[in-house]
Amino acid sequence: MKLQVLQDNFGNQTGVYVPMEDWTLIKNNYPDIENLEQDLLQWEKDLIDSRLEAIAINPERLKPIEGLLEELKRKI
């Protein structure tokens, strides 16, 4: 994949050029890619807010994912 990073006159990155052949391949592998900019539904926002609130109230319950992955491997 030959991506090109686009820059403005000040050298700030402003975009990426993706050749059509590569874009077609990406769309085939990720058919919903053009819908990624859609806003979250209210129930999704509420769920995220409630989980963040639970973490803020009880941060020691938050654990690294590696522990879960190791436990799952042991059960296989």
VENKA-V267356 format. One record per residue. N is the residue number from 1. RES is the residue in three letters. SS is DSSP state (helix for helix, strand for strand, loop for the rest). PSI is psi as a letter, one per 30 degrees, with the letter a starting at -180 (999 if undefined). BURIAL is I if it has 24 or more other C-alpha atoms within 12 Angstrom, else O. Layout:
N:RES:SS:PSI:BURIAL
N:RES:SS:PSI:BURIAL
This chain:
1:MET:loop:k:O
2:LYS:loop:i:O
3:LEU:loop:k:O
4:GLN:strand:k:O
5:VAL:strand:k:O
6:LEU:strand:k:O
7:GLN:strand:l:O
8:ASP:loop:a:O
9:ASN:loop:f:O
10:PHE:loop:g:O
11:GLY:loop:g:O
12:ASN:loop:k:O
13:GLN:strand:k:O
14:THR:strand:f:O
15:GLY:strand:a:O
16:VAL:strand:k:O
17:TYR:strand:k:O
18:VAL:loop:k:O
19:PRO:loop:k:O
20:MET:helix:e:O
21:GLU:helix:e:O
22:ASP:helix:e:O
23:TRP:helix:e:O
24:THR:helix:e:O
25:LEU:helix:e:O
26:ILE:helix:e:O
27:LYS:helix:e:O
28:ASN:helix:e:O
29:ASN:helix:f:O
30:TYR:loop:i:O
31:PRO:loop:f:O
32:ASP:loop:g:O
33:ILE:helix:e:O
34:GLU:helix:f:O
35:ASN:helix:g:O
36:LEU:loop:f:O
37:GLU:loop:g:O
38:GLN:loop:k:O
39:ASP:loop:l:O
40:LEU:loop:k:O
41:LEU:loop:l:O
42:GLN:helix:e:O
43:TRP:helix:e:O
44:GLU:helix:e:O
45:LYS:helix:e:O
46:ASP:helix:e:O
47:LEU:helix:e:O
48:ILE:helix:e:O
49:ASP:helix:e:O
50:SER:helix:e:O
51:ARG:helix:e:O
52:LEU:helix:e:O
53:GLU:helix:e:O
54:ALA:helix:e:O
55:ILE:helix:e:O
56:ALA:helix:e:O
57:ILE:helix:e:O
58:ASN:loop:i:O
59:PRO:helix:f:O
60:GLU:helix:f:O
61:ARG:helix:f:O
62:LEU:loop:k:O
63:LYS:loop:l:O
64:PRO:loop:k:O
65:ILE:helix:f:O
66:GLU:helix:e:O
67:GLY:helix:e:O
68:LEU:helix:e:O
69:LEU:helix:e:O
70:GLU:helix:e:O
71:GLU:helix:e:O
72:LEU:helix:e:O
73:LYS:helix:e:O
74:ARG:helix:f:O
75:LYS:helix:f:O
76:ILE:loop:999:O
